[in-house]
Amino acid sequence: MIEGARKPASMRRTLASPAPLLSAESRAGRLIGASRLRQIILITVCAGLAGCASVPDIDQSAGSPSAAASKPQIVGAHGPLSARQSKALLERIGTEPGDAGVLKRHLAIEQAVAESPLVAGNRTHILRDGAETFPAIFSAIRSAKDHINLEYYIFEDIESGGQKLGDLLVAKRGEGVAVNVIYDSYGSNNTPSAFFDRLKQAGVKLVDFNPIDPLNAKNGYAPNDRDHRKILIVDGATAIIGGVNLSTAYQGSGIGKSQGQNGESSETWHDIDLQIQGPVVAQLQTLFLEHWTDQKGLPPGGADFFPKVPPQGTEVVRVIGSTPDEQNPRYYVTLLSAIRNAEKSVWAMAAYFVPTHQEMEELMEAARRGVDVRLLVPDHSDSPTSLSVQHASYSDLLEAGVKIYETQNEVLHSKMVLVDGVWSVIGSSNFDHRSVIFNDEVDAVVLGSDTGNELAAMFEAEQGNARAIDLATWDERPIGEKLHETFSRIWENLL
């Protein structure tokens, strides 16, 4: 992966407006409970910061087969696999006999653009919504013997099975298990301070990522750079990542995020997480500890962050951590490369579909060369502007042969892409500009048919309940709607 050196906080990308703080995932949020004076300072500083962010232009040669390493490697429990071992592994994890070649080509292409190696010997499991994710998180935490590391955009005192997260974490500290938490200052601005105070008193170590209040900033002031990651790591061997926040709004029916009166979910929200067990968890641990150090946290608790983890399954996984400090964000280049080199299909679930120019071009070009390109997107959203920009892209995509399906009576919050049935990515990155320009994100690329088949079945089930968008009908919409959507595009860098 092409990556620029980390820049000082004072040089991080900013906008000349505070608007990007109102990211799509936190429209309902409010500024932190600071004094009115500090809020005025925040707005003034944001408005005065120089320079506008822009999406980097990724060279067409990035991720091309000619740029790939001649001998792509997969790392096993005892080091890099031999060519014979790699071939046997790829044949085993493919769906069809020809998939071994497809997997090898994706492997080679990715190695040309990604820094972290592909790691064999992992077991993965798809988690749907809060109903499956929260019990899995609580179960993993209960099993912890050495440490629990949590990094979340929204960090609240959620509940599962009648137990509160705060009670569980305090209990684990009582058992001598270290608990380290990174939470985003803006995403978690509605979390009661009493919750954090209780954790701190119990010995939980906390890091407030890029504090919104400039008086609390420890690493320069970068209010637009947000930690959008969702990571749980237990004992360096088990991890859960994806799109599900530790938000109380996922409780109740288990599939909610937007809350109505009395804290009950007023809308159905669908989301995806990925549970990973195996040696690749070390890559997530490295990202967590890098963030902890960058944010100048006190030494984290825990005695064995990188235990020797034996193989747990057959999936080959690579973890990608992206930051706005990169000249060419790793996930963005990897995604463009995967679409660019797709041979059979590209299926994407996109919570906020605000594609960059190059993402649009690659999706349309893939469809034109006969690749089955399908987009599953929401028919309504907590971000009306994002939805308008999404609609503005339909005509061009449909004309190129891209199939578009809108979910009905729900808000889709999932972030997933499946290419050729065997290359998949699940994580926190949205199909938007903000995930490229401003957010720290984390995503897992999985090579293998087990995860691919599970995601394909999930996609087709969602598609069966969605409405297909027809080009002729779409183009007959009132001119006022079209003009509004076109005008909304001026805000796309903020979304």
Number of C-alpha atoms within 10 A of each C-alpha: 21 17 17 13 8 13 13 10 16 11 12 19 21 25 22 16 18 19 15 21 22 19 19 19 21 17 13 13 14 13 17 18 13 10 10 9 8 16 17 11 15 19 14 14 17 22 15 14 15 13 10 11 18 16 19 16 12 17 9 11 10 21 28 19 17 12 15 19 15 11 12 21 21 22 19 21 16 7 11 17 18 14 13 8 13 20 15 12 20 24 18 17 21 21 17 10 11 10 20 22 14 21 23 19 18 26 24 22 25 30 24 23 22 20 16 17 21 24 27 28 22 24 21 23 14 19 21 19 26 30 17 15 27 25 15 16 20 18 12 19 24 15 13 20 15 20 24 29 25 22 27 25 30 25 25 23 16 17 21 20 8 6 12 14 19 18 14 15 23 20 14 23 19 12 12 14 23 23 27 25 22 25 26 23 24 29 27 23 22 17 16 12 10 9 13 19 12 14 19 14 10 17 18 22 20 21 21 21 29 25 24 25 20 17 11 12 16 16 15 16 21 21 27 27 25 27 27 27 30 26 30 24 29 25 25 28 23 26 26 27 27 29 29 31 30 26 21 23 23 28 22 16 15 21 22 25 28 18 17 11 7 6 12 17 21 13 15 20 25 22 25 25 27 24 20 24 25 27 26 31 25 21 18 25 21 15 16 23 17 12 17 22 13 13 19 14 18 11 11 19 18 17 12 11 20 15 12 13 18 15 18 16 14 20 26 27 30 24 26 25 24 25 24 25 22 18 18 21 26 24 26 23 23 24 20 21 24 25 24 20 19 27 17 16 19 25 23 23 27 22 28 28 25 27 20 18 11 15 18 15 17 19 25 21 19 23 24 15 13 14 21 20 25 22 22 26 27 26 18 17 20 15 17 13 21 26 21 23 24 22 19 21 17 19 16 14 21 18 14 18 21 23 20 21 21 21 19 17 14 17 24 25 25 29 25 28 27 27 26 23 27 25 24 27 29 25 28 31 30 26 24 22 24 27 24 27 28 31 22 23 26 26 26 23 22 25 29 26 25 20 23 24 16 13 23 20 11 14 20 13 11 18 21 12 13 19 16 15 15 14 17 11 8 13 12 9 10 9 10 9 13 16 11 14 20 15 14 19 19 10 13 19 22 24 27
